[in-house]
Amino acid sequence: MKSSTYSLMAIALLMLAVIVYAAGFQYFRAKAFPMVIAGIVLCLALVELAKDLRGRRAGKLAYEKQARQVGAKDVTGKYLIEGAWLAGFCLAVYLLGFLIALPLFGVSYLVSHGRRWTSAIAVGVATTVALYGIFFYLLEVSWYPGIILDGLGW
């Protein structure tokens, strides 16, 4: 087996342990957030593990071929660009809060990576509405408002 298979197994086991540990919490609000997040990560890890064990290597082989053609400097530059996107998202959350930063980041990221405006806006709005519904209404977790909106009294 490959090292990625072992990593996926470790992630799945760790998330299963988080779910079992959180299930023992006394209050629903205390256990809901870690169980939801760990459940999502567990599902994603199991899907990737299933793909890995089935031997779907066509995508991986194409990726490895492309990585060899591109070279190490270009790959490092791509990592730096993606890191800058992540840092920009964190800064936007700090300044504007989750409710504004999430769709703003989603739309700008998708458009900059070649999506059409209509589909980018639809995905950004749908993601924000879904996460707002899950965390604000179901889990009753308040979102960070950001220093600008907090300063305005929102």
N, C-alpha and C positions, 0 to 999 in steps of 0.2 A: 504494500500500500504506500501511497505517496504521503508526504508530510502534510499536505493540505487536508487529506482525509483524517489524519490524527487531530489536526487543529479543529476541524469541524466536529469531530466526536467530543473533544474537550469542551468546546463552546456549548454543544447540546447538553452535555452532562452538567456543566456549570449553571446553565439556565434552568435545567430541571431542579437542581439543588436550590436555586433562588425561589422557584415557584413553591417547592415543598416548605422551605423556611418561612416564606411570606404567608403561606396558608395558616401558619400557627399564630399569626398576629391576632390580637383580640378584636380590634376594630376594623370594619370593612374599609373605611377610608385609608387606613394605614396599609392594608394588604392589597388594595386594588391596583395602585400604580405599579408596584414592582411585579405583580403577577401579570398585568397586561403587557408591560414592556418585555419581560422575560418570556412570555408566551409568544409574542411576535418574533423575537430573536430565535427562540427555539424552533418555531415553524420554518423560518428562513434557513436556519442551519440544517434542519432535516431535509428540506428540499434540495439544498446544495449537496448534502451528503448522498442523497439518493442519486442525483445526477452524477456525482463523482464515482459512486460505486457501480453505476450502470455503464460507465466508460464513455460518456459523451465527451469526446475529445476534439471534435471538429472545430468548435469555437476556440478551444484552448490552443490547438495547433495553429490556427489562423492568427491568433493573438501573438504567439511566440514568433511566428514568421515575421509579422509586422514589427515586433519589438527589435528583432535582429536587423531589419532593414532601416529602421529609424535611427538607431544608435542610442548610446547612453545619455548623451547631452540633451537630446530632444526629450527623452523620457523624464530626466530631471527637471527640465523646464516645465513640462506638463504637470508634474507633482507640485512645483512651486506655484503655478497658476491655480491649481485646485486648492492648495493651501491658502492662497490669497482670497479665493472665493469663500472659504470657510471662515477666515478671519473677518472678512467683510460682513458675513452673516452674523457672527458674534457681535461685532460692533453695531450693526443695525438693531439687533435685539436689545443691546444695552441702551442705545439712544432712543429707539422708537417703540420698543416692546415687541412681544411675539405677534400680537394681532396685526400689526402693520408690517413687520419685518418678514414674516412668513410668506405672504403672497407676493410682496415686493421682490424678495430673493428668488422665489420660485419662478416668477415670470421672467425676471432679468436673466437668470441662469439658463432657462430653457431657450429664450430668444437668442442669447449669445452662442448657444450650441446648435443653432440651426432650425429650431422649431418655428412654426408660424405663430404670429401674435394671437390668433384666435384660440389655437390649441393650448398655447402657453398660459393665456389668461384663464381658460377653462380649468386647466390642471391646477393652477395656483389658487383659484377660488375654491375648487372642490376639495383640495387638500386642507385649506384653512378651515372651511366649514366642517369637514369631517373631524379634524383634530380638535376644533373648538367644541363640537358636540360631544366628543369622547371625554375630553379632559374637563371642560367647564360644567357640562350638564350631568354626565354620567358619574364622573369621579369627583366632581365638585372641587376641582383644583383651580385656584385662581392663577392667571398668567401674569408674568412680570410686565408692568405697564411701560417700562422704559423711563429714562430720566426726563426726557422732554415732555411726554404726556403726564408724567407724575408731577412735574413742575407746573403744568397747566391746570392741574387739579382733576384729571380724569382718573 
